[in-house]
Amino acid sequence: MDVELARQHWLEGSRRIEARPDRAAQVDLVVAQLRKRVGQTFTLADLASAYDGADDWVRELLDESAPEGPVPAEPGTVADAAFHTYARGATDYRP
């Protein structure tokens, strides 16, 4: 995926999540998973590569984190917000 397009998705997701503080724990869970998948040292291009297919693994992660609870709402938005948060640690990050 194109890095700039991915960043636009991430920013939009972050804006939508700001209105949903009840999703903060889900965003934190996805950020922790990104640390495992992408590592501590990465570029925005590395992160954009990890973004491809993220909806699937994020949905699974959220399902597994609360197997007794309702189906997670908006896993794509949660993913976008988590990627936006994690992008700030990229070696080539610039606002």
TACOR-V315044 format. One record per residue. N is the residue number from 1. RES is the residue in one letter. SS is DSSP state (A for helix, B for strand, O for the rest). PHI is phi in whole degrees, -180 to 180 (* if undefined). BURIAL is 1 if it has 24 or more other ideal C-beta (glycine too) atoms within 12 Angstrom, else 0. Layout:
n->[N,N]
res->[RES,RES]
ss->[SS,SS]
phi->[PHI,PHI]
burial->[BURIAL,BURIAL]
This chain:
n->[1,2,3,4,5,6,7,8,9,10,11,12,13,14,15,16,17,18,19,20,21,22,23,24,25,26,27,28,29,30,31,32,33,34,35,36,37,38,39,40,41,42,43,44,45,46,47,48,49,50,51,52,53,54,55,56,57,58,59,60,61,62,63,64,65,66,67,68,69,70,71,72,73,74,75,76,77,78,79,80,81,82,83,84,85,86,87,88,89,90,91,92,93,94,95]
res->[M,D,V,E,L,A,R,Q,H,W,L,E,G,S,R,R,I,E,A,R,P,D,R,A,A,Q,V,D,L,V,V,A,Q,L,R,K,R,V,G,Q,T,F,T,L,A,D,L,A,S,A,Y,D,G,A,D,D,W,V,R,E,L,L,D,E,S,A,P,E,G,P,V,P,A,E,P,G,T,V,A,D,A,A,F,H,T,Y,A,R,G,A,T,D,Y,R,P]
ss->[O,O,A,A,A,A,A,A,A,A,A,A,A,A,A,A,A,A,O,O,A,A,A,A,A,A,A,A,A,A,A,A,A,A,A,A,A,A,O,O,O,O,O,A,A,A,A,A,A,A,A,O,O,A,A,A,A,A,A,A,A,A,A,A,A,O,O,O,O,O,O,O,O,O,A,A,A,A,A,A,A,A,A,A,A,A,A,O,O,O,O,O,O,O,O]
phi->[*,-63,-62,-66,-65,-60,-62,-65,-61,-63,-64,-60,-62,-63,-64,-68,-70,-56,-82,-127,-60,-69,-96,-58,-65,-68,-62,-60,-62,-69,-60,-61,-69,-63,-57,-72,-78,-103,96,-84,-111,-157,-108,-64,-65,-60,-68,-64,-65,-69,-69,-61,83,-65,-55,-67,-72,-67,-59,-62,-61,-68,-62,-69,-73,-143,-63,-88,-85,-70,-61,-59,-87,57,-62,-66,-68,-61,-61,-59,-64,-67,-63,-61,-62,-70,-59,-63,-92,-68,-64,-110,-67,-147,-63]
burial->[0,0,1,0,0,1,1,0,1,1,0,0,1,1,0,0,1,0,0,0,0,0,1,0,0,1,1,0,1,1,1,0,1,1,0,0,1,1,0,0,0,1,0,1,0,1,1,1,0,1,1,0,0,1,1,0,1,1,0,0,1,1,0,0,0,0,0,0,0,0,0,1,0,1,1,1,1,1,1,1,1,1,1,1,1,1,1,0,0,1,0,0,0,0,0]
